[in-house]
Every structure is written in C-alpha cells, then in structure tokens.
Amino acid sequence: MVVLYHPCLKRHRIWGELRRVEGENRWIFFDDLESSATYAEPVEYCPACGEPLERRKLRMIGPVEESR
C-alpha cells in the first residue's frame, strides 16, 4: 500500500494497493482524507475535482505506515 495524491490544486490524499483482479494486477484506490465524505471508501475519481484516477498521474508520498 502506498499513499498518493492527485495533482489537482487540492492535492487530495489517496491510498492505493495493487490487487489481483480477474487474473490481472490492478490498482485499487481509496480516499485517505478523514474529513471527506468518501473517507476509506474505494474511489475511481478524485473526490476533490472529479477527474478519473490513473496511477500514472498520481504522485507517491510513501508507504502508508510512514505517511501518518
């Protein structure tokens, strides 16, 4: 698991983990901002700006344990 942020102006915190889904490795993203309405829920769009989440566009902060 890693903590990421979306590069929009609000830099919303997301955590992601790589999971095996239907024989493929896929990134699953979760809202990591405690004050957000979707906190800890799986998300496909940035909760701040609504843009679709793509791993290549997200920036890594670090492992979940080190970023808290």
HUTAUR-V271704 format. One record per pair of residues at least 12 apart in sequence whose ideal C-beta (glycine too) atoms are under 8 Angstrom apart, sorted by sequence separation. I is the first residue (numbers start at 1). J is the second residue. If there is no record, write none. Layout:
<<I:J> <I:J>>
This chain:
<<3:15> <4:16> <16:28> <30:42> <31:43> <2:15> <16:29> <17:30> <29:42> <30:43> <1:15> <2:16> <15:29> <16:30> <28:42> <29:43> <33:47> <1:16> <2:17> <14:29> <15:30> <29:44> <1:17> <14:30> <31:47> <14:31> <15:32> <13:31> <14:32> <12:31> <13:32> <13:33> <12:33> <12:36> <29:53> <4:29> <27:55> <3:32> <14:43> <29:58> <14:46> <12:46> <12:47> <12:48> <12:49> <8:46> <10:48> <10:49> <14:53> <16:55> <6:46> <8:48> <9:49> <8:49> <6:48> <16:58> <6:49> <8:51> <14:58> <6:51> <6:53> <13:61> <15:64> <7:57> <4:55> <6:57> <7:58> <6:58> <7:59> <5:58> <4:58> <5:59> <4:59> <4:60> <5:61> <3:60> <4:61> <2:60> <3:61> <2:61> <3:62> <2:62> <3:63> <2:63> <3:64> <1:63> <2:64> <1:64> <3:67>>
